[in-house]
Amino acid sequence: MLNQDALSVLEQQGEPQDLVFVDPPFRKDLLQDVFQRLEQNGWLAEGSLIYVESEKELAEIPAPDNWSMIKEKTAGQVNFRLYLREE
């Protein structure tokens, strides 16, 4: 178990994962940084599914070009998106 800041962990070289959950604190503008670290540091396998939660008012998420959104829903104040990572 890690007891570290998530951004610090993602800054390290990772092992490719098939399923990733991203749920940063809302209204902190962290998604772009998290996505970049996931991509650059080897945390994602080809064909990974990335589940992202964000605040409802965030209309667009700056997802990498090789991520395809396959599902999106809103419930209350939360927007849920599921992406597929392609090479």
Backbone hydrogen bonds, N-H to C=O, Kabsch-Sander energy under -0.5 kcal/mol:
donor,donor_aa,acceptor,acceptor_aa,energy
9,V,5,D,-1.9
10,L,6,A,-2.6
11,E,7,L,-0.9
12,Q,8,S,-0.5
12,Q,9,V,-1.5
14,G,41,N,-3.5
17,Q,43,W,-2.2
20,V,49,L,-2.4
22,V,51,Y,-3.3
23,D,21,F,-0.5
28,K,25,P,-0.8
34,V,30,L,-2.4
35,F,31,L,-3.0
36,Q,32,Q,-2.3
37,R,33,D,-2.2
38,L,34,V,-2.5
39,E,35,F,-2.2
40,Q,36,Q,-2.8
41,N,37,R,-1.8
42,G,39,E,-0.9
43,W,38,L,-1.6
44,L,38,L,-0.7
45,A,17,Q,-2.3
47,G,85,R,-1.9
48,S,45,A,-1.9
49,L,18,D,-2.7
50,I,83,Y,-2.3
51,Y,20,V,-3.0
51,Y,49,L,-0.5
52,V,50,I,-0.5
52,V,81,R,-3.0
53,E,22,V,-2.5
54,S,79,N,-2.1
56,K,77,Q,-2.4
58,L,55,E,-1.8
59,A,57,E,-1.5
63,A,61,I,-2.6
67,W,64,P,-1.8
68,S,66,N,-0.5
68,S,84,L,-2.8
69,M,67,W,-0.5
70,I,82,L,-3.3
71,K,82,L,-1.3
73,K,80,F,-2.4
75,A,78,V,-2.7
78,V,75,A,-2.1
79,N,54,S,-3.1
80,F,73,K,-3.4
81,R,52,V,-2.5
82,L,71,K,-2.5
83,Y,50,I,-2.7
84,L,68,S,-2.5
85,R,48,S,-2.8
86,E,66,N,-3.3
86,E,84,L,-0.5
